[in-house]
Amino acid sequence: MKQSFDPNGFWLSEKLDGARCIYDGHGNFMSRNGHLFRCPEWFKVGMPAHRLDGELYAGHGGFDFLVSEIQRKKSDWREITFEIFDLAELHQPIESRLAALAKLPLPSHCRLVPQRVCGGAQDVDDTETAIVAAGGEGLCLRPPRSHYQPGNFIKIKRLHADLNRNHLD
């Protein structure tokens, strides 16, 4: 029996093509496997004393550039941003975590990934189509009222921008 998935009420955001990164609240940027990213000292200045879940990002189509920059010993990281999508330390529903994130002062190289409540399958299709048309990769859905858990989201992305997608059903 085919089960239907209703994305209505989920938190929707763009899926970024970057390097998943946790900021530990103490000046360390780490991969999801716990490896330290060797970022320049200026990149740590002004970071809040909170554990943040996000991605190091170099824009649409910038993944190869990003990888080369974060692997170079003398990279300046000027074209890299830290895109934040969750407050990884607050044991409250996502709605509370997003509200708390919005109040944090952040340095200029950090950005909160815009998230909004999804209006259903057509909203997913329309938003994902617009993101891909703009050069993006796809989108993510996070369950409403969910507590923080790494990987607790659904990725929706096309392999090619010109493929037709059916509704989520």
C-alpha positions as CSV (number, residue, x, y, z in Angstrom):
1,M,0.0,0.0,0.0
2,K,1.4,3.4,-1.0
3,Q,1.4,5.9,1.9
4,S,1.0,9.6,1.3
5,F,3.4,12.1,2.8
6,D,1.9,15.5,3.7
7,P,4.6,18.2,4.2
8,N,2.0,20.8,5.3
9,G,3.3,22.4,8.5
10,F,6.9,21.2,8.1
11,W,9.7,23.8,8.3
12,L,11.0,24.4,4.7
13,S,14.4,25.9,3.7
14,E,16.8,25.7,0.9
15,K,19.2,22.8,0.8
16,L,22.7,24.3,0.5
17,D,25.5,22.6,-1.4
18,G,28.2,23.2,1.2
19,A,30.1,21.4,3.9
20,R,28.0,20.5,7.0
21,C,29.5,22.2,10.0
22,I,28.9,22.4,13.7
23,Y,30.2,25.4,15.6
24,D,30.9,24.3,19.2
25,G,30.4,27.7,20.9
26,H,34.1,27.8,21.9
27,G,35.7,28.9,18.6
28,N,35.8,25.5,16.8
29,F,34.2,24.7,13.5
30,M,33.9,20.9,13.0
31,S,32.7,18.6,10.3
32,R,29.8,16.2,11.2
33,N,32.5,13.6,11.8
34,G,34.3,15.8,14.4
35,H,37.2,16.9,12.2
36,L,38.3,20.5,12.9
37,F,38.1,23.0,10.0
38,R,41.3,25.2,10.0
39,C,39.5,28.5,9.7
40,P,41.3,31.9,10.0
41,E,41.1,33.6,13.3
42,W,39.0,36.4,12.0
43,F,36.3,33.8,11.1
44,K,35.9,33.0,14.8
45,V,35.6,36.7,16.0
46,G,32.1,37.6,17.2
47,M,30.8,34.1,17.2
48,P,28.2,33.5,19.9
49,A,28.9,31.1,22.8
50,H,26.3,28.6,21.5
51,R,26.4,25.4,19.6
52,L,25.2,26.0,16.1
53,D,24.4,23.6,13.3
54,G,24.9,24.8,9.7
55,E,27.1,24.7,6.6
56,L,30.2,26.3,5.3
57,Y,29.0,27.7,2.0
58,A,30.4,29.5,-1.1
59,G,27.2,30.2,-3.0
60,H,25.4,28.3,-5.7
61,G,27.8,26.3,-7.8
62,G,30.6,27.0,-5.3
63,F,31.1,23.6,-3.7
64,D,34.4,22.8,-5.5
65,F,35.8,26.2,-4.6
66,L,34.7,25.7,-1.0
67,V,36.4,22.4,-0.7
68,S,39.7,23.8,-2.1
69,E,39.5,26.8,0.2
70,I,38.9,24.8,3.4
71,Q,41.7,22.4,2.6
72,R,44.3,25.0,1.8
73,K,46.6,25.9,4.7
74,K,46.7,29.7,3.8
75,S,43.2,30.3,2.7
76,D,41.6,33.5,3.7
77,W,37.9,32.3,3.7
78,R,36.7,35.7,2.5
79,E,34.2,34.0,0.1
80,I,32.9,31.5,2.6
81,T,29.9,32.0,4.9
82,F,28.6,30.0,7.8
83,E,24.9,29.4,7.1
84,I,23.1,28.5,10.3
85,F,19.9,26.4,10.3
86,D,19.7,25.2,14.0
87,L,20.6,25.9,17.5
88,A,22.0,22.6,18.5
89,E,22.0,23.0,22.3
90,L,18.5,24.1,23.1
91,H,16.3,21.1,24.1
92,Q,13.1,22.7,22.9
93,P,10.9,22.4,19.8
94,I,12.3,23.8,16.5
95,E,9.9,26.8,16.7
96,S,11.6,27.9,20.0
97,R,15.1,27.2,18.6
98,L,14.4,29.3,15.5
99,A,13.1,32.2,17.6
100,A,16.2,32.0,19.8
101,L,18.5,31.9,16.8
102,A,16.8,35.1,15.4
103,K,17.9,37.0,18.6
104,L,21.6,36.0,18.4
105,P,24.0,38.7,17.4
106,L,26.2,37.2,14.6
107,P,29.2,38.4,12.6
108,S,28.7,39.5,9.0
109,H,30.0,36.2,7.6
110,C,27.2,34.3,9.3
111,R,23.6,34.1,8.1
112,L,20.5,32.3,9.3
113,V,19.1,30.1,6.6
114,P,15.6,31.3,6.0
115,Q,13.0,28.8,7.1
116,R,9.2,29.0,6.8
117,V,6.2,26.8,7.4
118,C,5.4,24.7,4.3
119,G,1.9,25.0,2.8
120,G,1.8,21.5,1.4
121,A,2.9,19.4,-1.6
122,Q,2.3,22.2,-4.2
123,D,4.4,24.6,-2.0
124,V,7.2,22.0,-2.0
125,D,7.1,21.6,-5.8
126,D,6.9,25.3,-6.5
127,T,9.7,26.2,-4.0
128,E,12.0,23.5,-5.1
129,T,11.5,24.4,-8.8
130,A,12.3,28.1,-8.0
131,I,15.4,27.1,-6.0
132,V,16.7,24.8,-8.8
133,A,16.0,27.5,-11.5
134,A,18.1,30.0,-9.4
135,G,21.0,27.5,-9.4
136,G,20.3,25.9,-6.0
137,E,20.2,22.2,-5.2
138,G,16.9,21.6,-3.6
139,L,15.2,22.0,-0.2
140,C,14.9,20.6,3.3
141,L,11.9,19.9,5.4
142,R,12.1,19.7,9.2
143,P,9.2,18.3,11.3
144,P,7.2,20.8,13.2
145,R,7.6,20.8,17.0
146,S,10.7,18.5,16.7
147,H,13.6,18.6,19.1
148,Y,17.1,18.9,17.8
149,Q,18.6,15.8,16.4
150,P,21.3,15.7,13.7
151,G,19.9,14.6,10.4
152,N,16.3,15.0,11.5
153,F,15.2,16.5,8.1
154,I,14.1,15.4,4.7
155,K,16.1,16.4,1.6
156,I,14.3,17.0,-1.6
157,K,16.5,17.6,-4.7
158,R,16.5,16.9,-8.4
159,L,19.4,15.4,-10.2
160,H,18.8,17.8,-13.1
161,A,16.9,21.1,-13.2
162,D,14.9,20.1,-16.3
163,L,13.3,16.9,-14.9
164,N,9.6,16.9,-14.2
165,R,8.7,16.0,-10.6
166,N,5.5,14.5,-9.4
167,H,3.8,15.8,-6.3
168,L,4.8,14.2,-3.0
169,D,2.3,11.4,-2.8
